[in-house]
Amino acid sequence: MVNYIIRVTYADIQPDTYDKLNAELAKYNVAGAIKADDGKGYLLPLGEYCYSGNEPINEVRDAIHRLAATLHPEPSILVVEVSTLAWSGLKLIDGV
């Protein structure tokens, strides 16, 4: 499996567009939160997601772009393959 961090931004956004994007991406196991080694979950910043799968990076990018473009025109997409992550200041998700 390959781990990806994905960033989706729009130039001119409606307030509920990210809510819709979150719901659509969740259908494909693309999450707006990340799980630490101790099992605790943390929210990623708005428009950032994580995904683990076997698809090549270009396929992930293209799929995210197609989906994001159905919600609002001209999304900007960045996909990064990662092997190690470190973070600070992310909000802990209660109950995870």
Buried (B, 14 or more C-beta within 10 A) or exposed (E): EBBBBBBBBBEEBEEEBBEBBBEBBEEEEBBBBBEEEEEEBBBBEEBBBBBEBEEEEEEBBBBBBEBBEEBBEEBEBEBEEEEEEEEEEBEEEEEE
